């Protein structure tokens, strides 16, 4: 039974949330290091318009971003989170428990790039070779063994005779999530004897822990710096970082396909994925500039084929999909639970 007391308490709670949100006059964005430079570009452009303060953008990783974003509603919680993968059901459930209703906006596409220094010879790998280089366990003679491969040419004589040293994203990163699904699982399916040894699906996701793989944190720029210092090292990050550092780095071909705007857009490059932002709708009317910022982010000037995010390395949406995302963002369309 709904009583006057319960209605009063609900009204007070609503005012407290709105009042807390109004106490903050600057948009706060967290999440993916891959989406970080795109959201930063929009934030800077938005700030230059002069009407609202420049939003604060933090690179926390996709998983870390969802943890912060879905913890609650009000001044103490982020307004938008960047994501280099779609929200998981468990994360969506956390948001729902916190009364955070979301709008999901796909902003474009990205490729997970394997890259090395321009100071050394360009590489070309199959997904199977990449899996064998990085898996914690690999099939040999019908059984699983701890990864014995120390140099690339141990895997295939056509590969360089240098130590396997791969710098990649940590477990909290959406890039890591996408990489293990696309590259490790895809490569596992190609590795001779893997299925017979019981390596299928998520069992292929385990990455070696003997020093050949190095968790490089959420700052992809550190990977670029490390590759510059060690030309034999290989890095894994989003395509935008290769695009921005094309004078220093070169993309490794995967199954003979080079990562480019075109090959990522048409998915012929095998490590392509969508990028997202998630908007907390409860904050749209109480955080100054929220609706205006979302409109700028999804505008033709930003996300269009000649937009400034394309110039930053974003592989843009088709005109039809862009219009769909613009309408979704404008209307604050509530997303359905992910499957």
DRENNUZA-302308 format. One record per residue (C-alpha): residue number from 1; x, y, z. Coordinates in nm, 4 decimals. Layout:
BEGIN
VEXLO,i,x,y,z
VEXLO,NUM,X,Y,Z
...
//
This chain:
BEGIN
VEXLO,i,x,y,z
VEXLO,1,0.0000,0.0000,0.0000
VEXLO,2,0.1374,0.3419,-0.0973
VEXLO,3,0.1213,0.5836,0.1956
VEXLO,4,0.1695,0.9593,0.2187
VEXLO,5,0.4891,0.8908,0.4136
VEXLO,6,0.6353,0.6706,0.1347
VEXLO,7,0.5459,0.9303,-0.1277
VEXLO,8,0.7128,1.2001,0.0791
VEXLO,9,1.0295,0.9920,0.1243
VEXLO,10,1.0424,0.9207,-0.2502
VEXLO,11,1.0049,1.2908,-0.3285
VEXLO,12,1.2811,1.3800,-0.0833
VEXLO,13,1.5127,1.1175,-0.2379
VEXLO,14,1.4467,1.2571,-0.5859
VEXLO,15,1.5239,1.6110,-0.4743
VEXLO,16,1.8423,1.4922,-0.3011
VEXLO,17,1.9664,1.3240,-0.6204
VEXLO,18,1.8822,1.6268,-0.8331
VEXLO,19,2.0277,1.8679,-0.5794
VEXLO,20,2.3500,1.6667,-0.5536
VEXLO,21,2.3835,1.6552,-0.9293
VEXLO,22,2.3254,2.0300,-0.9592
VEXLO,23,2.6109,2.0876,-0.7155
VEXLO,24,2.8517,1.9770,-0.9905
VEXLO,25,2.8736,2.2014,-1.2970
VEXLO,26,3.1218,1.9982,-1.5024
VEXLO,27,3.0519,1.6774,-1.6949
VEXLO,28,3.2576,1.3782,-1.5814
VEXLO,29,3.3501,1.0985,-1.8220
VEXLO,30,3.5378,0.7748,-1.7404
VEXLO,31,3.6197,0.4495,-1.9189
VEXLO,32,3.8089,0.3070,-2.2144
VEXLO,33,4.1607,0.4215,-2.2984
VEXLO,34,4.0789,0.3528,-2.6652
VEXLO,35,3.7776,0.5857,-2.6659
VEXLO,36,3.9566,0.8370,-2.4390
VEXLO,37,4.1178,1.0427,-2.7211
VEXLO,38,3.7856,1.0702,-2.9056
VEXLO,39,3.5916,1.1833,-2.5983
VEXLO,40,3.8759,1.4192,-2.5102
VEXLO,41,3.8578,1.5768,-2.8568
VEXLO,42,3.4831,1.6330,-2.8185
VEXLO,43,3.5304,1.7690,-2.4652
VEXLO,44,3.7908,2.0190,-2.5865
VEXLO,45,3.5725,2.1298,-2.8758
VEXLO,46,3.2739,2.1621,-2.6422
VEXLO,47,3.4767,2.3701,-2.3971
VEXLO,48,3.5879,2.6062,-2.6740
VEXLO,49,3.2244,2.6886,-2.7434
VEXLO,50,3.2315,2.8875,-2.4199
VEXLO,51,2.8864,2.8214,-2.2755
VEXLO,52,2.9825,2.5310,-2.0475
VEXLO,53,3.2968,2.4104,-1.8742
VEXLO,54,3.5174,2.1586,-2.0546
VEXLO,55,3.4194,1.8056,-1.9401
VEXLO,56,3.6697,1.6051,-1.7366
VEXLO,57,3.7694,1.2831,-1.9152
VEXLO,58,3.9509,1.0044,-1.7264
VEXLO,59,4.1104,0.6912,-1.8733
VEXLO,60,4.0114,0.4131,-1.6319
VEXLO,61,3.9701,0.1219,-1.8723
VEXLO,62,3.6344,-0.0096,-1.9897
VEXLO,63,3.5799,-0.2419,-1.6935
VEXLO,64,3.6934,0.0198,-1.4437
VEXLO,65,3.4696,0.2761,-1.6112
VEXLO,66,3.1589,0.0599,-1.5812
VEXLO,67,3.2395,-0.0074,-1.2143
VEXLO,68,3.2481,0.3667,-1.1409
VEXLO,69,2.9613,0.4551,-1.3730
VEXLO,70,2.7198,0.1896,-1.2488
VEXLO,71,2.7854,0.2489,-0.8779
VEXLO,72,2.5102,0.5074,-0.8436
VEXLO,73,2.3240,0.8181,-0.9518
VEXLO,74,2.4118,1.1705,-0.8356
VEXLO,75,2.7002,1.4119,-0.8010
VEXLO,76,2.9513,1.1511,-0.6881
VEXLO,77,2.9161,0.9314,-0.9964
VEXLO,78,3.0210,0.9763,-1.3625
VEXLO,79,2.7766,1.0993,-1.6246
VEXLO,80,2.9146,0.9120,-1.9267
VEXLO,81,3.1438,0.6136,-1.9667
VEXLO,82,3.3520,0.5214,-2.2711
VEXLO,83,3.3665,0.1563,-2.3749
VEXLO,84,3.5659,-0.0410,-2.6284
VEXLO,85,3.3185,-0.3287,-2.6008
VEXLO,86,2.9467,-0.3566,-2.5309
VEXLO,87,2.8331,-0.3485,-2.1694
VEXLO,88,2.8128,-0.6924,-2.0061
VEXLO,89,2.4888,-0.8168,-1.8535
VEXLO,90,2.6428,-0.8133,-1.5054
VEXLO,91,2.7458,-0.4492,-1.5525
VEXLO,92,2.4040,-0.3577,-1.6866
VEXLO,93,2.2464,-0.5266,-1.3833
VEXLO,94,2.4705,-0.3184,-1.1540
VEXLO,95,2.3492,-0.0019,-1.3275
VEXLO,96,1.9882,-0.1158,-1.2952
VEXLO,97,2.0285,-0.1826,-0.9218
VEXLO,98,2.1678,0.1701,-0.8864
VEXLO,99,1.8639,0.3122,-1.0725
VEXLO,100,2.0881,0.4253,-1.3589
VEXLO,101,1.8935,0.4107,-1.6848
VEXLO,102,2.1274,0.4177,-1.9859
VEXLO,103,2.1403,0.5218,-2.3463
VEXLO,104,2.3897,0.3237,-2.5543
VEXLO,105,2.5506,0.5062,-2.8473
VEXLO,106,2.7804,0.3334,-3.0937
VEXLO,107,3.0291,0.6026,-3.1991
VEXLO,108,3.2245,0.4152,-3.4670
VEXLO,109,3.4611,0.1243,-3.5202
VEXLO,110,3.8171,0.0435,-3.4245
VEXLO,111,4.0701,-0.2247,-3.4989
VEXLO,112,4.2773,-0.3975,-3.2340
VEXLO,113,4.6190,-0.3421,-3.3804
VEXLO,114,4.9316,-0.5503,-3.3381
VEXLO,115,5.2207,-0.3169,-3.4178
VEXLO,116,5.5973,-0.2921,-3.4059
VEXLO,117,5.8598,-0.0246,-3.4622
VEXLO,118,5.9315,0.1208,-3.8045
VEXLO,119,6.2972,0.0710,-3.7119
VEXLO,120,6.2577,-0.3019,-3.7705
VEXLO,121,6.1151,-0.5313,-4.0382
VEXLO,122,5.7370,-0.5422,-4.0808
VEXLO,123,5.5696,-0.8592,-3.9552
VEXLO,124,5.2795,-1.0641,-4.0847
VEXLO,125,5.1003,-1.3105,-3.8587
VEXLO,126,4.8096,-1.5486,-3.8737
VEXLO,127,4.5725,-1.5597,-3.5780
VEXLO,128,4.6994,-1.9112,-3.5137
VEXLO,129,5.0584,-1.7885,-3.4829
VEXLO,130,4.9501,-1.5053,-3.2557
VEXLO,131,4.7672,-1.7519,-3.0323
VEXLO,132,5.0714,-1.9796,-3.0095
VEXLO,133,5.2901,-1.6838,-2.9165
VEXLO,134,5.0664,-1.5668,-2.6323
VEXLO,135,4.8658,-1.8598,-2.4944
VEXLO,136,4.9401,-1.9835,-2.1447
VEXLO,137,4.9152,-2.3412,-2.2685
VEXLO,138,4.9471,-2.4778,-2.6220
VEXLO,139,4.8785,-2.8175,-2.7793
VEXLO,140,5.1710,-3.0515,-2.8425
VEXLO,141,5.1474,-3.4209,-2.9270
VEXLO,142,4.7833,-3.4417,-2.8300
VEXLO,143,4.8106,-3.2747,-2.4906
VEXLO,144,4.8419,-2.9280,-2.3393
VEXLO,145,5.1809,-2.8003,-2.2257
VEXLO,146,5.2994,-2.4711,-2.0790
VEXLO,147,5.3959,-2.2415,-2.3648
VEXLO,148,5.7508,-2.3375,-2.4702
VEXLO,149,5.7947,-2.0724,-2.7411
VEXLO,150,6.0544,-1.8097,-2.6539
VEXLO,151,6.1310,-1.6557,-2.9940
VEXLO,152,5.8973,-1.5933,-3.2854
VEXLO,153,6.0834,-1.8298,-3.5171
VEXLO,154,6.0154,-2.1160,-3.2711
VEXLO,155,5.6564,-2.0957,-3.3935
VEXLO,156,5.7349,-2.0619,-3.7635
VEXLO,157,6.0735,-2.0318,-3.9352
VEXLO,158,5.9380,-1.7466,-4.1476
VEXLO,159,5.8988,-1.5279,-3.8374
VEXLO,160,6.1801,-1.3143,-3.6881
VEXLO,161,6.4501,-1.4756,-3.4803
VEXLO,162,6.3825,-1.2420,-3.1860
VEXLO,163,6.2380,-1.2825,-2.8386
VEXLO,164,5.8598,-1.2809,-2.8035
VEXLO,165,5.7841,-0.9639,-2.6079
VEXLO,166,5.4300,-0.8314,-2.6370
VEXLO,167,5.3009,-0.5291,-2.4485
VEXLO,168,4.9264,-0.5294,-2.4112
VEXLO,169,4.6283,-0.4031,-2.2140
VEXLO,170,4.5437,-0.5245,-1.8611
VEXLO,171,4.2424,-0.7407,-1.7686
VEXLO,172,4.0305,-0.4311,-1.6849
VEXLO,173,4.0557,-0.3087,-2.0446
VEXLO,174,3.7866,-0.3521,-2.3075
VEXLO,175,4.0684,-0.3896,-2.5597
VEXLO,176,4.1905,-0.6924,-2.3630
VEXLO,177,3.8374,-0.8382,-2.3566
VEXLO,178,3.7993,-0.7927,-2.7309
VEXLO,179,4.1500,-0.9219,-2.7997
VEXLO,180,4.1031,-1.2508,-2.6153
VEXLO,181,3.7691,-1.3050,-2.7876
VEXLO,182,3.8755,-1.2114,-3.1406
VEXLO,183,4.2448,-1.3005,-3.1501
VEXLO,184,4.3008,-1.5677,-2.8861
VEXLO,185,3.9759,-1.7549,-2.9424
VEXLO,186,3.9982,-1.7087,-3.3190
VEXLO,187,4.3618,-1.8164,-3.3270
VEXLO,188,4.2950,-2.1125,-3.1010
VEXLO,189,4.0460,-2.2438,-3.3549
VEXLO,190,4.3261,-2.2358,-3.6147
VEXLO,191,4.5965,-2.3943,-3.3967
VEXLO,192,4.6688,-2.7536,-3.4883
VEXLO,193,4.5592,-2.9960,-3.2184
VEXLO,194,4.3933,-2.7327,-2.9965
VEXLO,195,4.0403,-2.8709,-3.0229
VEXLO,196,4.1603,-3.2273,-2.9673
VEXLO,197,4.3442,-3.1120,-2.6544
VEXLO,198,4.0298,-2.9493,-2.5169
VEXLO,199,4.1080,-2.5868,-2.6063
VEXLO,200,3.7873,-2.4275,-2.7296
VEXLO,201,3.5910,-2.1107,-2.6575
VEXLO,202,3.6790,-1.9276,-2.3374
VEXLO,203,3.9354,-2.1953,-2.2477
VEXLO,204,4.1536,-2.0308,-2.5140
VEXLO,205,4.1559,-1.6930,-2.3354
VEXLO,206,4.4350,-1.7577,-2.0825
VEXLO,207,4.7450,-1.5509,-2.1640
VEXLO,208,5.0935,-1.6625,-2.0639
VEXLO,209,5.2444,-1.5243,-1.7421
VEXLO,210,5.6131,-1.5985,-1.7967
VEXLO,211,5.7175,-1.2508,-1.9109
VEXLO,212,5.6482,-1.2816,-2.2845
VEXLO,213,5.3258,-1.0838,-2.2321
VEXLO,214,5.3572,-0.7609,-2.0340
VEXLO,215,5.0509,-0.5841,-1.8938
VEXLO,216,5.1229,-0.2236,-1.9876
VEXLO,217,4.8419,-0.0516,-1.7973
VEXLO,218,4.5604,0.1632,-1.9316
VEXLO,219,4.7888,0.4254,-2.0907
VEXLO,220,4.8477,0.3131,-2.4498
VEXLO,221,5.1031,0.5909,-2.4972
VEXLO,222,5.3354,0.3980,-2.2642
VEXLO,223,5.3227,0.1021,-2.5038
VEXLO,224,5.4222,0.3316,-2.7900
VEXLO,225,5.7152,0.4673,-2.5870
VEXLO,226,5.8285,0.1160,-2.4932
VEXLO,227,5.8243,0.0018,-2.8569
VEXLO,228,6.0285,0.3075,-2.9525
VEXLO,229,6.2854,0.2101,-2.6902
VEXLO,230,6.2871,-0.1591,-2.7885
VEXLO,231,6.2340,-0.2104,-3.1646
VEXLO,232,6.1908,-0.5873,-3.1186
VEXLO,233,5.8898,-0.5439,-2.8892
VEXLO,234,5.5342,-0.5688,-3.0202
VEXLO,235,5.2363,-0.3736,-2.8885
VEXLO,236,4.8608,-0.4259,-2.8872
VEXLO,237,4.6231,-0.1269,-2.8779
VEXLO,238,4.3459,0.0510,-3.0654
VEXLO,239,4.3925,0.1635,-3.4264
VEXLO,240,4.3776,0.5340,-3.3344
VEXLO,241,4.7123,0.5034,-3.1545
VEXLO,242,4.8722,0.3514,-3.4635
VEXLO,243,4.7159,0.6280,-3.6728
VEXLO,244,4.8525,0.8975,-3.4410
VEXLO,245,5.1994,0.7377,-3.4299
VEXLO,246,5.2332,0.6262,-3.7927
VEXLO,247,5.5751,0.7926,-3.8130
VEXLO,248,5.7046,0.5579,-3.5420
VEXLO,249,5.4986,0.2403,-3.5706
VEXLO,250,5.3766,0.0010,-3.8380
VEXLO,251,5.0809,-0.2322,-3.8200
VEXLO,252,5.1353,-0.6079,-3.8315
VEXLO,253,4.9312,-0.7736,-4.1052
VEXLO,254,4.6828,-1.0293,-3.9729
VEXLO,255,4.6109,-1.3096,-4.2203
VEXLO,256,4.7693,-1.0903,-4.4867
VEXLO,257,4.5429,-0.7893,-4.4191
VEXLO,258,4.6866,-0.4576,-4.3029
VEXLO,259,4.4882,-0.2524,-4.0477
VEXLO,260,4.3513,0.0558,-4.2278
VEXLO,261,4.0343,0.2660,-4.2191
VEXLO,262,3.8890,0.0656,-4.5069
VEXLO,263,3.9780,-0.2842,-4.3830
VEXLO,264,3.8406,-0.2083,-4.0359
VEXLO,265,3.5212,-0.0537,-4.1737
VEXLO,266,3.4470,-0.3486,-4.4024
VEXLO,267,3.5627,-0.6031,-4.1372
VEXLO,268,3.8156,-0.7655,-4.3709
VEXLO,269,4.0707,-0.6929,-4.0980
VEXLO,270,3.9979,-0.9737,-3.8540
VEXLO,271,4.0365,-0.7734,-3.5318
VEXLO,272,3.7676,-0.5100,-3.5864
VEXLO,273,3.5200,-0.4010,-3.3162
VEXLO,274,3.2615,-0.1296,-3.2378
VEXLO,275,3.3191,0.1513,-2.9844
VEXLO,276,3.0552,0.2979,-2.7514
VEXLO,277,2.9633,0.5667,-2.5050
VEXLO,278,2.6966,0.5122,-2.2382
VEXLO,279,2.4939,0.8079,-2.1103
VEXLO,280,2.3329,0.8181,-1.7649
VEXLO,281,1.9892,0.9607,-1.8405
VEXLO,282,1.9154,1.0667,-1.4819
VEXLO,283,2.1939,1.3264,-1.5156
VEXLO,284,2.0816,1.4775,-1.8455
VEXLO,285,1.8566,1.7459,-1.6973
VEXLO,286,2.0606,1.8235,-1.3857
VEXLO,287,2.4268,1.8333,-1.4971
VEXLO,288,2.4752,2.1579,-1.6943
VEXLO,289,2.5539,2.0948,-2.0605
VEXLO,290,2.4804,1.7206,-2.0702
VEXLO,291,2.2317,1.7333,-2.3567
VEXLO,292,2.4410,1.9891,-2.5451
VEXLO,293,2.7550,1.7757,-2.5044
VEXLO,294,2.5768,1.4615,-2.6289
VEXLO,295,2.4494,1.6602,-2.9279
VEXLO,296,2.8032,1.7758,-3.0085
VEXLO,297,2.9467,1.4260,-2.9689
VEXLO,298,2.6962,1.2708,-3.2114
VEXLO,299,2.6966,1.5596,-3.4588
VEXLO,300,2.8039,1.5266,-3.8230
VEXLO,301,3.0890,1.7643,-3.7406
VEXLO,302,3.2276,1.5136,-3.4895
VEXLO,303,3.1157,1.1628,-3.5933
VEXLO,304,3.0469,1.2215,-3.9632
VEXLO,305,3.2613,1.0996,-4.2527
VEXLO,306,3.4511,1.4289,-4.2627
VEXLO,307,3.4267,1.4919,-3.8883
VEXLO,308,3.7084,1.5751,-3.6524
VEXLO,309,3.6920,1.2311,-3.4859
VEXLO,310,3.7635,1.0671,-3.8216
VEXLO,311,4.0693,1.2916,-3.8403
VEXLO,312,4.1728,1.1462,-3.5014
VEXLO,313,4.1548,0.7893,-3.6315
VEXLO,314,3.7927,0.6873,-3.5685
VEXLO,315,3.6469,0.4577,-3.8333
VEXLO,316,3.3094,0.6237,-3.8782
VEXLO,317,2.9589,0.4807,-3.9030
VEXLO,318,2.7563,0.4627,-4.2218
VEXLO,319,2.5257,0.7651,-4.2734
VEXLO,320,2.2239,0.5478,-4.1915
VEXLO,321,2.3706,0.4144,-3.8673
VEXLO,322,2.4961,0.7605,-3.7698
VEXLO,323,2.1416,0.8989,-3.8063
VEXLO,324,2.0086,0.6154,-3.5915
VEXLO,325,2.2633,0.6927,-3.3186
VEXLO,326,2.1897,1.0668,-3.3374
VEXLO,327,1.8180,1.0025,-3.2872
VEXLO,328,1.8860,0.7593,-3.0042
VEXLO,329,2.1133,1.0053,-2.8255
VEXLO,330,1.8759,1.2994,-2.8694
VEXLO,331,1.5734,1.1065,-2.7432
VEXLO,332,1.7590,0.9450,-2.4517
VEXLO,333,1.6421,0.6052,-2.5700
VEXLO,334,1.6614,0.3572,-2.2820
VEXLO,335,1.8645,0.0512,-2.3759
VEXLO,336,1.7381,-0.3037,-2.3310
VEXLO,337,1.9371,-0.5544,-2.1248
VEXLO,338,2.2249,-0.7084,-2.3253
VEXLO,339,2.1942,-1.0765,-2.4050
//
